[in-house]
Amino acid sequence: MTTTSATANRLLSADHLIRATGPFAILAGLIFAGIQPIHPPDFVSSVTTTPWAVIISLKFAMCLFFIVGTAGLYFRQMSRAGWLGLTAFILFALSWWLQTGYVFAELFLLPPLAPVSPEFVDSLLGIVNQHPGRLDIGAMGAVYGVLSVLYLAGGILLGIATVRAGVLPKVPSIVLALAALLTPAAALLPHEFQRYAAIPMGLAFVWLGFALWFPRKSIASPSRARTAVAAA
């Protein structure tokens, strides 16, 4: 009985930890969707303003929230998602890990550099604003391209793996995959309109976050299923 009880307690603790990632996914989605219409223009004149400091601070926290939320999505369906789910988790989490470095630069490096080296700031922002600057910024542009591919592939695979696993709701999973799939098409739009393509991804994560936080009783998670067996 003692061994059975200890096993059940460990599994319940794991389930609680997975549920605790739900609010992180919700916050990530809310920030991702919410900041798009109000994001300051990605130009030198914006980086020393208060709106820039506020929005980029939210983005910095959002990157961490996405990593935690993505981990929760994977571990909730780990036994059913298989290698596809693991690959999706690694790729999508890596995209946000790399994004953190760029957001760190936007938040802490660009504001003090703007008055003394506006050309460098303009060149760095040129990665995303479709107005390439004149200065060489090294490998940052190439790495940002890798980040974009990871986001695209990871988002598509995460949505597909989640639909196939059948543990979490299918509708937001499909929206997640489609939102990632449409990212290259959004890149053809003017930069000020590209941001709106991120809103469906954000809303999908909000929905999935609630599913993590309040799992459906009709579809037991792997940890819940093992707990029931252990308790029996």
NUROKE-935985 format. One record per atom (N, C-alpha, C): residue in three letters; x, y, z. Coordinates in Angstrom, 2 decimals. Example, Ala and Ser with C-alpha at 12.3 -4.5 7.8 and 13.67 -1.06 7.14 Angstrom:
2
Ala, 13.19, -5.69, 7.80
Ala, 12.30, -4.50, 7.80
Ala, 13.20, -3.30, 7.80
Ser, 12.85, -2.25, 7.08
Ser, 13.67, -1.06, 7.14
Ser, 12.90, 0.03, 7.87
//
This chain:
232
Met, 0.83, -1.21, 0.00
Met, 0.00, 0.00, 0.00
Met, 0.87, 1.26, 0.00
Thr, 1.99, 1.21, 0.74
Thr, 2.84, 2.39, 0.83
Thr, 3.43, 2.73, -0.52
Thr, 3.90, 1.69, -1.25
Thr, 4.47, 1.92, -2.58
Thr, 3.43, 2.46, -3.54
Thr, 2.23, 1.86, -3.49
Thr, 1.14, 2.31, -4.36
Thr, 0.78, 3.76, -4.07
Ser, 0.70, 4.09, -2.80
Ser, 0.36, 5.46, -2.40
Ser, 1.42, 6.46, -2.85
Ala, 2.70, 6.07, -2.70
Ala, 3.79, 6.96, -3.10
Ala, 3.77, 7.19, -4.61
Thr, 3.50, 6.11, -5.36
Thr, 3.44, 6.24, -6.82
Thr, 2.29, 7.16, -7.24
Ala, 1.14, 6.97, -6.59
Ala, -0.01, 7.81, -6.90
Ala, 0.27, 9.27, -6.59
Asn, 0.95, 9.53, -5.47
Asn, 1.27, 10.91, -5.09
Asn, 2.21, 11.55, -6.10
Arg, 3.19, 10.77, -6.57
Arg, 4.12, 11.32, -7.57
Arg, 3.40, 11.66, -8.86
Leu, 2.50, 10.77, -9.28
Leu, 1.76, 11.02, -10.53
Leu, 0.82, 12.21, -10.40
Leu, 0.19, 12.33, -9.23
Leu, -0.67, 13.49, -9.00
Leu, 0.14, 14.78, -9.00
Ser, 1.34, 14.73, -8.41
Ser, 2.18, 15.92, -8.40
Ser, 2.58, 16.31, -9.81
Ala, 2.90, 15.30, -10.65
Ala, 3.24, 15.59, -12.05
Ala, 2.05, 16.21, -12.77
Asp, 0.85, 15.69, -12.50
Asp, -0.35, 16.23, -13.13
Asp, -0.58, 17.68, -12.70
His, -0.35, 17.97, -11.44
His, -0.51, 19.34, -10.95
His, 0.50, 20.28, -11.60
Leu, 1.73, 19.79, -11.79
Leu, 2.74, 20.62, -12.44
Leu, 2.34, 20.93, -13.88
Ile, 1.81, 19.92, -14.58
Ile, 1.37, 20.14, -15.96
Ile, 0.22, 21.15, -15.99
Arg, -0.73, 21.00, -15.07
Arg, -1.84, 21.95, -15.00
Arg, -1.34, 23.36, -14.72
Ala, -0.27, 23.47, -13.93
Ala, 0.26, 24.79, -13.58
Ala, 0.86, 25.52, -14.78
Thr, 1.16, 24.79, -15.86
Thr, 1.67, 25.46, -17.06
Thr, 0.55, 26.13, -17.85
Gly, -0.70, 25.77, -17.55
Gly, -1.83, 26.36, -18.27
Gly, -1.87, 27.87, -18.23
Pro, -1.75, 28.50, -17.04
Pro, -1.76, 29.96, -17.00
Pro, -0.62, 30.59, -17.80
Phe, 0.53, 29.92, -17.86
Phe, 1.64, 30.46, -18.67
Phe, 1.27, 30.47, -20.15
Ala, 0.64, 29.39, -20.62
Ala, 0.21, 29.34, -22.02
Ala, -0.84, 30.42, -22.30
Ile, -1.76, 30.59, -21.35
Ile, -2.81, 31.62, -21.52
Ile, -2.18, 33.01, -21.61
Leu, -1.26, 33.31, -20.68
Leu, -0.62, 34.62, -20.69
Leu, 0.20, 34.83, -21.97
Ala, 0.90, 33.78, -22.41
Ala, 1.67, 33.89, -23.65
Ala, 0.76, 34.25, -24.82
Gly, -0.36, 33.55, -24.91
Gly, -1.29, 33.80, -26.00
Gly, -1.93, 35.17, -25.93
Leu, -2.32, 35.59, -24.72
Leu, -2.94, 36.90, -24.55
Leu, -1.97, 38.02, -24.93
Ile, -0.72, 37.91, -24.49
Ile, 0.26, 38.95, -24.82
Ile, 0.53, 38.94, -26.33
Phe, 0.73, 37.74, -26.90
Phe, 1.06, 37.62, -28.32
Phe, -0.04, 38.23, -29.19
Ala, -1.28, 37.94, -28.84
Ala, -2.40, 38.48, -29.62
Ala, -2.65, 39.95, -29.30
Gly, -2.51, 40.29, -28.03
Gly, -2.90, 41.63, -27.58
Gly, -1.97, 42.75, -27.99
Ile, -0.65, 42.45, -28.10
Ile, 0.28, 43.54, -28.40
Ile, 0.35, 43.87, -29.89
Gln, -0.17, 42.98, -30.75
Gln, 0.00, 43.21, -32.19
Gln, -0.61, 44.53, -32.68
Pro, -1.86, 44.86, -32.28
Pro, -2.43, 46.12, -32.80
Pro, -1.78, 47.38, -32.22
Ile, -1.08, 47.24, -31.09
Ile, -0.55, 48.44, -30.41
Ile, 0.97, 48.46, -30.38
His, 1.62, 47.53, -31.06
His, 3.09, 47.48, -31.05
His, 3.65, 48.74, -31.72
Pro, 4.61, 49.41, -31.07
Pro, 5.21, 50.60, -31.70
Pro, 5.93, 50.22, -32.99
Pro, 6.03, 51.13, -33.94
Pro, 6.75, 50.84, -35.18
Pro, 8.19, 50.45, -34.89
Asp, 8.72, 49.50, -35.66
Asp, 10.09, 49.02, -35.45
Asp, 11.09, 49.93, -36.14
Phe, 11.18, 51.17, -35.63
Phe, 12.12, 52.14, -36.16
Phe, 12.86, 52.82, -35.00
Val, 13.97, 53.46, -35.34
Val, 14.84, 54.06, -34.31
Val, 14.07, 55.02, -33.42
Ser, 13.16, 55.77, -33.98
Ser, 12.44, 56.78, -33.20
Ser, 11.57, 56.17, -32.10
Ser, 11.28, 54.87, -32.19
Ser, 10.39, 54.24, -31.21
Ser, 11.12, 53.69, -29.99
Val, 12.40, 53.34, -30.14
Val, 13.04, 52.50, -29.12
Val, 13.32, 53.23, -27.81
Thr, 13.24, 54.53, -27.80
Thr, 13.46, 55.26, -26.55
Thr, 12.15, 55.74, -25.92
Thr, 11.03, 55.29, -26.43
Thr, 9.73, 55.74, -25.92
Thr, 9.21, 54.80, -24.83
Thr, 8.28, 55.32, -24.04
Thr, 7.66, 54.51, -22.99
Thr, 6.85, 53.34, -23.56
Pro, 6.03, 53.56, -24.61
Pro, 5.31, 52.41, -25.17
Pro, 6.25, 51.28, -25.58
Trp, 7.41, 51.61, -26.14
Trp, 8.37, 50.57, -26.53
Trp, 8.82, 49.79, -25.29
Ala, 9.18, 50.49, -24.23
Ala, 9.64, 49.83, -23.01
Ala, 8.57, 48.89, -22.45
Val, 7.32, 49.33, -22.46
Val, 6.24, 48.52, -21.90
Val, 5.98, 47.29, -22.76
Ile, 5.82, 47.49, -24.08
Ile, 5.49, 46.38, -24.97
Ile, 6.63, 45.37, -25.04
Ile, 7.86, 45.84, -25.14
Ile, 8.99, 44.91, -25.25
Ile, 9.20, 44.17, -23.93
Ser, 8.91, 44.80, -22.80
Ser, 8.97, 44.09, -21.52
Ser, 7.95, 42.95, -21.49
Leu, 6.75, 43.21, -22.01
Leu, 5.75, 42.15, -22.10
Leu, 6.22, 41.03, -23.02
Lys, 6.84, 41.41, -24.14
Lys, 7.36, 40.39, -25.07
Lys, 8.44, 39.54, -24.42
Phe, 9.27, 40.16, -23.60
Phe, 10.35, 39.43, -22.94
Phe, 9.77, 38.36, -22.01
Ala, 8.75, 38.74, -21.23
Ala, 8.07, 37.77, -20.37
Ala, 7.34, 36.73, -21.22
Met, 6.75, 37.15, -22.32
Met, 5.99, 36.26, -23.20
Met, 6.84, 35.11, -23.72
Cys, 8.10, 35.37, -24.06
Cys, 8.98, 34.32, -24.57
Cys, 9.12, 33.19, -23.55
Leu, 9.32, 33.57, -22.28
Leu, 9.40, 32.56, -21.23
Leu, 8.08, 31.82, -21.09
Phe, 6.98, 32.55, -21.13
Phe, 5.66, 31.93, -20.98
Phe, 5.40, 30.92, -22.11
Phe, 5.83, 31.26, -23.33
Phe, 5.64, 30.33, -24.45
Phe, 6.44, 29.04, -24.24
Ile, 7.66, 29.15, -23.75
Ile, 8.48, 27.97, -23.51
Ile, 7.85, 27.07, -22.46
Val, 7.39, 27.67, -21.36
Val, 6.76, 26.89, -20.29
Val, 5.45, 26.28, -20.79
Gly, 4.63, 27.08, -21.49
Gly, 3.36, 26.59, -22.00
Gly, 3.54, 25.47, -23.01
Thr, 4.54, 25.59, -23.88
Thr, 4.80, 24.54, -24.87
Thr, 5.24, 23.25, -24.18
Ala, 6.05, 23.38, -23.13
Ala, 6.44, 22.19, -22.37
Ala, 5.21, 21.51, -21.77
Gly, 4.29, 22.31, -21.24
Gly, 3.06, 21.74, -20.68
Gly, 2.24, 21.01, -21.72
Leu, 2.13, 21.59, -22.91
Leu, 1.38, 20.93, -23.99
Leu, 2.00, 19.58, -24.34
Tyr, 3.33, 19.55, -24.38
Tyr, 3.99, 18.29, -24.71
Tyr, 3.80, 17.24, -23.61
Phe, 4.06, 17.61, -22.38
Phe, 4.00, 16.62, -21.30
Phe, 2.56, 16.16, -21.03
Arg, 1.57, 16.98, -21.31
Arg, 0.18, 16.54, -21.15
Arg, -0.14, 15.37, -22.08
Gln, 0.45, 15.37, -23.26
Gln, 0.10, 14.35, -24.26
Gln, 1.31, 13.51, -24.67
Met, 2.33, 13.50, -23.83
Met, 3.61, 12.88, -24.18
Met, 3.48, 11.43, -24.63
Ser, 2.72, 10.63, -23.92
Ser, 2.63, 9.21, -24.24
Ser, 1.91, 8.94, -25.55
Arg, 1.09, 9.89, -26.01
Arg, 0.34, 9.71, -27.25
Arg, 0.92, 10.49, -28.42
Ala, 1.71, 11.50, -28.12
Ala, 2.24, 12.36, -29.19
Ala, 3.44, 11.74, -29.89
Gly, 4.18, 10.86, -29.20
Gly, 5.30, 10.15, -29.81
Gly, 6.44, 11.08, -30.24
Trp, 7.21, 10.60, -31.23
Trp, 8.36, 11.36, -31.71
Trp, 7.94, 12.65, -32.41
Leu, 6.79, 12.64, -33.05
Leu, 6.32, 13.86, -33.70
Leu, 6.09, 14.96, -32.66
Gly, 5.48, 14.60, -31.55
Gly, 5.25, 15.57, -30.49
Gly, 6.54, 16.07, -29.89
Leu, 7.50, 15.18, -29.68
Leu, 8.79, 15.59, -29.11
Leu, 9.52, 16.53, -30.07
Thr, 9.51, 16.19, -31.35
Thr, 10.16, 17.05, -32.34
Thr, 9.51, 18.43, -32.39
Ala, 8.18, 18.44, -32.35
Ala, 7.45, 19.71, -32.38
Ala, 7.79, 20.56, -31.17
Phe, 7.82, 19.93, -30.00
Phe, 8.15, 20.65, -28.76
Phe, 9.54, 21.26, -28.85
Ile, 10.52, 20.48, -29.30
Ile, 11.90, 20.98, -29.38
Ile, 12.00, 22.15, -30.35
Leu, 11.42, 22.01, -31.54
Leu, 11.52, 23.06, -32.55
Leu, 10.82, 24.34, -32.11
Phe, 9.59, 24.20, -31.59
Phe, 8.82, 25.40, -31.23
Phe, 9.43, 26.09, -30.01
Ala, 9.87, 25.30, -29.02
Ala, 10.50, 25.90, -27.84
Ala, 11.82, 26.58, -28.22
Leu, 12.58, 25.96, -29.14
Leu, 13.83, 26.58, -29.58
Leu, 13.59, 27.92, -30.26
Ser, 12.50, 28.03, -31.02
Ser, 12.21, 29.30, -31.70
Ser, 12.01, 30.41, -30.68
Trp, 11.33, 30.10, -29.58
Trp, 11.10, 31.13, -28.56
Trp, 12.33, 31.39, -27.72
Trp, 13.17, 30.37, -27.56
Trp, 14.44, 30.57, -26.85
Trp, 15.33, 31.53, -27.63
Leu, 15.41, 31.34, -28.96
Leu, 16.18, 32.26, -29.78
Leu, 15.54, 33.65, -29.81
Gln, 14.22, 33.70, -29.85
Gln, 13.51, 34.99, -29.85
Gln, 13.84, 35.80, -28.61
Thr, 14.07, 35.11, -27.49
Thr, 14.39, 35.80, -26.25
Thr, 15.63, 36.68, -26.41
Gly, 16.63, 36.18, -27.13
Gly, 17.84, 36.97, -27.33
Gly, 17.58, 38.26, -28.09
Tyr, 16.75, 38.20, -29.11
Tyr, 16.43, 39.40, -29.87
Tyr, 15.61, 40.39, -29.04
Val, 14.67, 39.86, -28.27
Val, 13.85, 40.74, -27.44
Val, 14.71, 41.38, -26.34
Phe, 15.67, 40.61, -25.81
Phe, 16.59, 41.17, -24.82
Phe, 17.33, 42.37, -25.41
Ala, 17.81, 42.21, -26.65
Ala, 18.51, 43.32, -27.31
Ala, 17.58, 44.51, -27.51
Glu, 16.34, 44.25, -27.92
Glu, 15.39, 45.34, -28.13
Glu, 15.09, 46.09, -26.83
Leu, 15.07, 45.36, -25.73
Leu, 14.69, 45.95, -24.45
Leu, 15.84, 46.66, -23.76
Phe, 17.03, 46.03, -23.75
Phe, 18.12, 46.54, -22.93
Phe, 19.27, 47.17, -23.72
Leu, 19.42, 46.83, -25.00
Leu, 20.56, 47.34, -25.76
Leu, 20.19, 48.48, -26.70
Leu, 19.08, 48.37, -27.38
Leu, 18.75, 49.37, -28.40
Leu, 18.46, 50.75, -27.82
Pro, 17.72, 50.89, -26.70
Pro, 17.45, 52.25, -26.20
Pro, 18.71, 53.07, -25.90
Pro, 19.72, 52.52, -25.17
Pro, 20.91, 53.34, -24.95
Pro, 21.77, 53.52, -26.20
Leu, 21.66, 52.60, -27.17
Leu, 22.45, 52.72, -28.39
Leu, 21.84, 53.71, -29.39
Ala, 20.53, 53.92, -29.31
Ala, 19.85, 54.76, -30.30
Ala, 20.44, 56.16, -30.43
Pro, 20.77, 56.86, -29.32
Pro, 21.32, 58.22, -29.48
Pro, 22.75, 58.24, -30.03
Val, 23.53, 57.18, -29.76
Val, 24.94, 57.22, -30.13
Val, 25.24, 56.44, -31.42
Ser, 24.40, 55.46, -31.75
Ser, 24.62, 54.67, -32.96
Ser, 23.29, 54.32, -33.62
Pro, 22.58, 55.34, -34.09
Pro, 21.27, 55.08, -34.69
Pro, 21.35, 54.18, -35.92
Glu, 22.47, 54.22, -36.65
Glu, 22.59, 53.37, -37.84
Glu, 22.61, 51.89, -37.47
Phe, 23.28, 51.56, -36.35
Phe, 23.30, 50.16, -35.92
Phe, 21.90, 49.72, -35.51
Val, 21.21, 50.56, -34.74
Val, 19.85, 50.23, -34.32
Val, 18.95, 50.06, -35.53
Asp, 19.09, 50.96, -36.50
Asp, 18.28, 50.88, -37.72
Asp, 18.57, 49.59, -38.48
Ser, 19.84, 49.17, -38.51
Ser, 20.22, 47.95, -39.22
Ser, 19.68, 46.72, -38.50
Leu, 19.69, 46.73, -37.17
Leu, 19.17, 45.60, -36.43
Leu, 17.66, 45.48, -36.59
Leu, 16.98, 46.61, -36.52
Leu, 15.53, 46.59, -36.69
Leu, 15.14, 46.25, -38.12
Gly, 16.08, 46.45, -39.05
Gly, 15.82, 46.12, -40.44
Gly, 15.55, 44.64, -40.67
Ile, 15.91, 43.80, -39.70
Ile, 15.63, 42.37, -39.80
Ile, 14.13, 42.12, -39.91
Val, 13.35, 42.94, -39.20
Val, 11.91, 42.69, -39.14
Val, 11.07, 43.75, -39.85
Asn, 11.61, 44.95, -40.07
Asn, 10.75, 46.01, -40.61
Asn, 10.83, 46.16, -42.13
Gln, 11.54, 45.25, -42.78
Gln, 11.65, 45.23, -44.24
Gln, 12.36, 46.46, -44.81
His, 13.17, 47.12, -43.97
His, 13.98, 48.25, -44.43
His, 15.42, 47.99, -43.99
Pro, 16.16, 47.15, -44.71
Pro, 17.52, 46.79, -44.31
Pro, 18.40, 48.02, -44.12
Gly, 19.17, 48.00, -43.02
Gly, 20.09, 49.11, -42.75
Gly, 21.40, 48.93, -43.49
Arg, 22.30, 49.90, -43.29
Arg, 23.55, 49.91, -44.04
Arg, 24.68, 49.19, -43.33
Leu, 24.56, 48.98, -42.01
Leu, 25.65, 48.37, -41.26
Leu, 25.55, 46.86, -41.23
Asp, 26.72, 46.23, -41.13
Asp, 26.79, 44.77, -41.02
Asp, 26.47, 44.37, -39.58
Ile, 25.47, 43.54, -39.39
Ile, 25.11, 43.08, -38.04
Ile, 25.48, 41.61, -37.84
Gly, 26.42, 41.14, -38.63
Gly, 26.94, 39.80, -38.45
Gly, 25.91, 38.73, -38.78
Ala, 25.88, 37.72, -37.90
Ala, 25.03, 36.56, -38.15
Ala, 23.61, 36.74, -37.64
Met, 23.30, 37.91, -37.09
Met, 21.99, 38.08, -36.46
Met, 20.84, 37.91, -37.46
Gly, 21.04, 38.38, -38.67
Gly, 19.99, 38.21, -39.67
Gly, 19.78, 36.76, -40.04
Ala, 20.90, 36.02, -40.19
Ala, 20.79, 34.60, -40.55
Ala, 20.15, 33.80, -39.42
Val, 20.53, 34.11, -38.19
Val, 19.95, 33.39, -37.04
Val, 18.46, 33.69, -36.93
Tyr, 18.07, 34.92, -37.25
Tyr, 16.65, 35.24, -37.23
Tyr, 15.89, 34.43, -38.28
Gly, 16.55, 34.17, -39.40
Gly, 15.94, 33.31, -40.40
Gly, 15.75, 31.89, -39.88
Val, 16.74, 31.38, -39.14
Val, 16.61, 30.05, -38.53
Val, 15.46, 30.05, -37.54
Leu, 15.39, 31.11, -36.75
Leu, 14.29, 31.25, -35.77
Leu, 12.94, 31.16, -36.48
Ser, 12.81, 31.82, -37.60
Ser, 11.53, 31.82, -38.33
Ser, 11.17, 30.43, -38.83
Val, 12.19, 29.68, -39.30
Val, 11.94, 28.32, -39.77
Val, 11.52, 27.42, -38.61
Leu, 12.17, 27.58, -37.46
Leu, 11.81, 26.79, -36.28
Leu, 10.38, 27.09, -35.84
Tyr, 10.00, 28.35, -35.87
Tyr, 8.63, 28.74, -35.51
Tyr, 7.63, 28.13, -36.47
Leu, 7.95, 28.21, -37.75
Leu, 7.06, 27.66, -38.79
Leu, 6.91, 26.14, -38.64
Ala, 8.03, 25.44, -38.64
Ala, 7.98, 23.97, -38.56
Ala, 7.45, 23.50, -37.21
Gly, 7.91, 24.14, -36.14
Gly, 7.46, 23.73, -34.81
Gly, 5.98, 23.94, -34.60
Gly, 5.46, 25.07, -35.06
Gly, 4.04, 25.36, -34.90
Gly, 3.17, 24.39, -35.68
Ile, 3.57, 24.11, -36.92
Ile, 2.80, 23.17, -37.75
Ile, 2.80, 21.78, -37.11
Leu, 3.99, 21.30, -36.73
Leu, 4.10, 19.95, -36.17
Leu, 3.41, 19.85, -34.81
Leu, 3.48, 20.93, -34.02
Leu, 2.82, 20.89, -32.72
Leu, 1.31, 20.79, -32.88
Gly, 0.77, 21.53, -33.84
Gly, -0.66, 21.44, -34.09
Gly, -1.06, 20.05, -34.58
Ile, -0.28, 19.50, -35.52
Ile, -0.60, 18.17, -36.05
Ile, -0.47, 17.11, -34.96
Ala, 0.60, 17.16, -34.19
Ala, 0.81, 16.16, -33.13
Ala, -0.30, 16.22, -32.10
Thr, -0.77, 17.42, -31.79
Thr, -1.83, 17.57, -30.79
Thr, -3.15, 17.03, -31.31
Val, -3.44, 17.27, -32.57
Val, -4.66, 16.70, -33.17
Val, -4.59, 15.18, -33.15
Arg, -3.46, 14.62, -33.54
Arg, -3.31, 13.17, -33.60
Arg, -3.38, 12.53, -32.21
Ala, -2.84, 13.21, -31.20
Ala, -2.83, 12.64, -29.84
Ala, -4.24, 12.55, -29.28
Gly, -5.10, 13.52, -29.61
Gly, -6.49, 13.49, -29.16
Gly, -6.69, 13.75, -27.69
Val, -5.70, 14.34, -27.04
Val, -5.81, 14.63, -25.61
Val, -6.37, 16.04, -25.37
Leu, -5.94, 16.99, -26.18
Leu, -6.34, 18.39, -26.06
Leu, -7.31, 18.73, -27.20
Pro, -8.05, 19.83, -27.06
Pro, -9.05, 20.19, -28.09
Pro, -8.45, 20.30, -29.49
Lys, -9.19, 19.84, -30.48
Lys, -8.69, 19.81, -31.85
Lys, -8.75, 21.17, -32.54
Val, -9.80, 21.95, -32.27
Val, -9.97, 23.21, -33.00
Val, -8.79, 24.15, -32.79
Pro, -8.38, 24.46, -31.54
Pro, -7.23, 25.35, -31.39
Pro, -5.94, 24.73, -31.92
Ser, -5.85, 23.40, -31.89
Ser, -4.66, 22.73, -32.42
Ser, -4.56, 22.95, -33.93
Ile, -5.70, 22.86, -34.61
Ile, -5.73, 23.11, -36.06
Ile, -5.42, 24.58, -36.35
Val, -5.97, 25.47, -35.55
Val, -5.70, 26.91, -35.73
Val, -4.21, 27.19, -35.54
Leu, -3.59, 26.54, -34.54
Leu, -2.17, 26.72, -34.29
Leu, -1.36, 26.31, -35.51
Ala, -1.65, 25.14, -36.07
Ala, -0.91, 24.67, -37.24
Ala, -1.13, 25.58, -38.45
Leu, -2.38, 26.01, -38.67
Leu, -2.68, 26.88, -39.81
Leu, -2.03, 28.25, -39.65
Ala, -2.02, 28.77, -38.41
Ala, -1.40, 30.08, -38.17
Ala, 0.09, 30.04, -38.47
Ala, 0.74, 28.94, -38.08
Ala, 2.16, 28.80, -38.41
Ala, 2.36, 28.62, -39.91
Leu, 1.50, 27.85, -40.54
Leu, 1.61, 27.58, -41.97
Leu, 1.47, 28.85, -42.80
Leu, 0.62, 29.79, -42.34
Leu, 0.37, 31.02, -43.08
Leu, 1.43, 32.09, -42.84
Thr, 2.38, 31.82, -41.95
Thr, 3.41, 32.81, -41.63
Thr, 4.19, 33.26, -42.85
Pro, 4.65, 32.35, -43.73
Pro, 5.37, 32.82, -44.92
Pro, 4.52, 33.73, -45.81
Ala, 3.22, 33.43, -45.91
Ala, 2.34, 34.28, -46.72
Ala, 2.22, 35.67, -46.09
Ala, 2.18, 35.72, -44.75
Ala, 2.07, 37.01, -44.07
Ala, 3.31, 37.86, -44.32
Ala, 4.46, 37.20, -44.55
Ala, 5.69, 37.95, -44.80
Ala, 5.63, 38.76, -46.08
Leu, 4.69, 38.44, -46.96
Leu, 4.53, 39.19, -48.21
Leu, 3.76, 40.49, -48.00
Leu, 3.11, 40.62, -46.86
Leu, 2.33, 41.82, -46.57
Leu, 3.23, 42.93, -46.04
Pro, 2.79, 44.19, -46.09
Pro, 3.52, 45.26, -45.43
Pro, 3.70, 44.95, -43.94
His, 4.82, 45.38, -43.39
His, 5.16, 44.99, -42.01
His, 4.07, 45.33, -41.01
Glu, 3.41, 46.47, -41.20
Glu, 2.39, 46.88, -40.23
Glu, 1.19, 45.93, -40.21
Phe, 1.01, 45.16, -41.29
Phe, -0.09, 44.20, -41.34
Phe, 0.36, 42.78, -40.99
Gln, 1.66, 42.52, -41.05
Gln, 2.17, 41.19, -40.73
Gln, 1.82, 40.78, -39.29
Arg, 1.84, 41.75, -38.39
Arg, 1.63, 41.44, -36.98
Arg, 0.27, 40.81, -36.72
Tyr, -0.71, 41.17, -37.51
Tyr, -2.05, 40.65, -37.25
Tyr, -2.13, 39.14, -37.52
Ala, -1.18, 38.61, -38.29
Ala, -1.16, 37.17, -38.54
Ala, -0.82, 36.39, -37.27
Ala, -0.26, 37.06, -36.27
Ala, 0.10, 36.39, -35.01
Ala, -1.11, 36.22, -34.09
Ile, -2.18, 36.94, -34.34
Ile, -3.33, 36.90, -33.43
Ile, -3.96, 35.51, -33.36
Pro, -4.19, 34.81, -34.49
Pro, -4.76, 33.44, -34.38
Pro, -3.88, 32.51, -33.55
Met, -2.55, 32.60, -33.70
Met, -1.65, 31.77, -32.91
Met, -1.83, 32.07, -31.42
Gly, -1.92, 33.35, -31.08
Gly, -2.10, 33.72, -29.69
Gly, -3.41, 33.19, -29.12
Leu, -4.49, 33.33, -29.88
Leu, -5.79, 32.86, -29.40
Leu, -5.80, 31.33, -29.26
Ala, -5.12, 30.63, -30.17
Ala, -5.04, 29.17, -30.06
Ala, -4.33, 28.77, -28.78
Phe, -3.28, 29.49, -28.42
Phe, -2.55, 29.18, -27.19
Phe, -3.39, 29.48, -25.95
Val, -4.20, 30.53, -26.01
Val, -5.10, 30.81, -24.88
Val, -6.05, 29.64, -24.67
Trp, -6.64, 29.16, -25.74
Trp, -7.59, 28.04, -25.66
Trp, -6.90, 26.79, -25.12
Leu, -5.73, 26.48, -25.67
Leu, -5.00, 25.31, -25.21
Leu, -4.53, 25.46, -23.77
Gly, -4.22, 26.69, -23.38
Gly, -3.83, 26.93, -22.00
Gly, -4.95, 26.62, -21.02
Phe, -6.17, 27.01, -21.38
Phe, -7.32, 26.67, -20.52
Phe, -7.52, 25.15, -20.48
Ala, -7.26, 24.48, -21.62
Ala, -7.39, 23.01, -21.65
Ala, -6.34, 22.35, -20.76
Leu, -5.16, 22.95, -20.67
Leu, -4.15, 22.44, -19.76
Leu, -4.54, 22.66, -18.31
Trp, -5.05, 23.84, -18.03
Trp, -5.38, 24.23, -16.67
Trp, -6.60, 23.46, -16.15
Phe, -7.57, 23.28, -17.02
Phe, -8.81, 22.57, -16.64
Phe, -9.03, 21.42, -17.62
Pro, -8.27, 20.31, -17.47
Pro, -8.38, 19.21, -18.42
Pro, -9.76, 18.58, -18.41
Arg, -10.18, 18.12, -19.58
Arg, -11.49, 17.48, -19.69
Arg, -11.46, 16.14, -18.98
Lys, -12.47, 15.87, -18.17
Lys, -12.52, 14.62, -17.42
Lys, -12.79, 13.43, -18.34
Ser, -13.42, 13.70, -19.49
Ser, -13.75, 12.61, -20.40
Ser, -12.53, 12.04, -21.11
Ile, -11.44, 12.85, -21.15
Ile, -10.21, 12.38, -21.77
Ile, -9.11, 12.48, -20.73
Ala, -8.85, 11.38, -20.08
Ala, -7.86, 11.39, -19.01
Ala, -6.47, 11.54, -19.59
Ser, -5.65, 12.33, -18.92
Ser, -4.27, 12.46, -19.34
Ser, -3.53, 11.19, -18.98
Pro, -2.36, 10.95, -19.60
Pro, -1.60, 9.76, -19.28
Pro, -1.30, 9.64, -17.80
Ser, -0.97, 10.76, -17.15
Ser, -0.64, 10.70, -15.72
Ser, -1.86, 10.35, -14.90
Arg, -3.05, 10.86, -15.29
Arg, -4.26, 10.53, -14.56
Arg, -4.60, 9.05, -14.73
Ala, -4.40, 8.55, -15.96
Ala, -4.69, 7.14, -16.20
Ala, -3.82, 6.24, -15.36
Arg, -2.52, 6.55, -15.27
Arg, -1.62, 5.74, -14.48
Arg, -1.95, 5.85, -13.01
Thr, -2.42, 7.05, -12.57
Thr, -2.80, 7.21, -11.18
Thr, -3.95, 6.30, -10.83
Ala, -4.95, 6.20, -11.75
Ala, -6.10, 5.37, -11.49
Ala, -5.69, 3.90, -11.36
Val, -4.74, 3.47, -12.23
Val, -4.27, 2.08, -12.17
Val, -3.54, 1.82, -10.87
Ala, -2.68, 2.77, -10.49
Ala, -1.92, 2.60, -9.26
Ala, -2.82, 2.53, -8.05
Ala, -3.87, 3.39, -8.05
Ala, -4.77, 3.43, -6.91
Ala, -5.57, 2.15, -6.79
Ala, -5.87, 1.52, -7.95
Ala, -6.62, 0.27, -7.93
Ala, -5.78, -0.86, -7.36
//
